[in-house]
Amino acid sequence: MTDSLTFSTIPHAAPTSADARAALLEDPAFGRVPTDHMVIVKWTVEKGWHDATVQARAPFQLDPACAVLHYAQEIFEGMKAYRTAEGAITLFRPEENARRFNESAERMAMPTIPEELFLDAIEALVRVDADWIPANDGGSLYLRPFMFASEVFLGVKPASEYIFCVIACPVGAYFKGGSKAITLWVSDDYSRAAAGGTGAAKCGGNYAGSLIAQAEAMRNGCDQVVFLDAAEHRWVEELGGMNIFFVMEDGSVITPPLGTILPGITRKSIMELAQAAGHSVLEQPYSFDQWQADARSGKLREAFACGTAAVVAGIGEVRHSGGSFAIGNSGDGPVTTALRDKLVGIQKGKIADDRHWLRSVD
Ligand SMILES: *Cc1c(COP(=O)(O)O)cnc(C)c1O
């Protein structure tokens, strides 16, 4: 199998006008404004990856027996393209997304995609829709590569046909409150993942299973749900779509270990940045009881959630069926702020990219 394909481009016949685009870019919210194009690459057992195209964004036509609609063989990634002050376009550690996409594919019995082809597809879309990258400070172009089983077949087995697609949307801040600290809801009844399950794969099914808990969180006035482990219901794992960090009084930074959680690229980057800033970084289990006790005693100074979409969000309060507790001064603490500024500074090209995390698209 070749590692790259030539993309054929069929440009949008009537792309959004510059004026209409400028209006849409003013307040795009999160994931509501589509760009003009999408990338499609097909896979079959016989041909492998083939038919790579950049084309006008349009609905799929799916047979009602299309496998993904029944057995949810679907995975995705989330990444961003940034416009630097100098006008350059950059991606943040996209090779990590390519690698993780293939780990998700393996877990879901789907074909892997050559890293080079994954990156070519991302770059092809970013190039054709480059005018959609917001130039303002908090803005970026959110990229959503995904793959689904497209075979028309109701039998239960890994499908023999797949579609890989990349779409994009300009985005502003993920949480409506801007950089205000978020409130979490601890789910009593639901778990996100169990040992041997799909917790470490970025698959739509994980999200489907988490939505009822997220809805419960919102009913309780919280921004996000935080899940505890499935076996003991004791250890903090992560949010529905973000990893979590705890900043202790002695300057150490704790984050739950990998296994049933999603191995976030933001998580990994924050760990490196925290270490470089002199914090001791501990990947270790942290229980809900400890969390509550440490927040009360002041041993826990800050907590934050992180992921590509929301970047770094301070956690101000935690609610659960038995009450609630505040963290630190209920706002973004100094360590949270410093780590966010460092990360965003690198992503936006304002701080030297010593670790070579940026890949420029030209
Ligand atoms: C995508 C995702 C994250 C964050 O990963 P990043 O690579 O940092 O964007 C965390 N948890 C879950 C469940 C996710 O799906």
Ligand as a Chemical Component Dictionary entry (heavy atoms), coordinates in Angstrom:
data_LIG
# 
_chem_comp.id                   LIG 
_chem_comp.type                 NON-POLYMER 
_chem_comp.pdbx_formal_charge   0 
_chem_comp.three_letter_code    LIG 
# 
loop_
_chem_comp_atom.comp_id 
_chem_comp_atom.atom_id 
_chem_comp_atom.alt_atom_id 
_chem_comp_atom.type_symbol 
_chem_comp_atom.charge 
_chem_comp_atom.model_Cartn_x 
_chem_comp_atom.model_Cartn_y 
_chem_comp_atom.model_Cartn_z 
_chem_comp_atom.pdbx_ordinal 
LIG C1 C1 C 0 -10.450 14.366 22.671 1  
LIG C2 C2 C 0 -10.628 14.058 24.106 2  
LIG C3 C3 C 0 -9.808  14.600 25.107 3  
LIG C4 C4 C 0 -8.763  15.653 24.836 4  
LIG O1 O1 O 0 -7.781  15.260 23.951 5  
LIG P1 P1 P 0 -6.887  16.369 23.217 6  
LIG O2 O2 O 0 -5.956  15.588 22.377 7  
LIG O3 O3 O 0 -6.190  17.109 24.295 8  
LIG O4 O4 O 0 -7.811  17.230 22.456 9  
LIG C5 C5 C 0 -10.017 14.180 26.412 10 
LIG N1 N1 N 0 -10.964 13.296 26.721 11 
LIG C6 C6 C 0 -11.785 12.765 25.797 12 
LIG C7 C7 C 0 -12.820 11.793 26.214 13 
LIG C8 C8 C 0 -11.638 13.128 24.463 14 
LIG O5 O5 O 0 -12.460 12.601 23.549 15 
# 
loop_
_chem_comp_bond.comp_id 
_chem_comp_bond.atom_id_1 
_chem_comp_bond.atom_id_2 
_chem_comp_bond.value_order 
_chem_comp_bond.pdbx_ordinal 
LIG C1 C2 SING 1  
LIG C2 C3 SING 2  
LIG C2 C8 DOUB 3  
LIG C3 C4 SING 4  
LIG C3 C5 DOUB 5  
LIG C4 O1 SING 6  
LIG O1 P1 SING 7  
LIG P1 O2 DOUB 8  
LIG P1 O3 SING 9  
LIG P1 O4 SING 10 
LIG C5 N1 SING 11 
LIG N1 C6 DOUB 12 
LIG C6 C7 SING 13 
LIG C6 C8 SING 14 
LIG C8 O5 SING 15 
# 
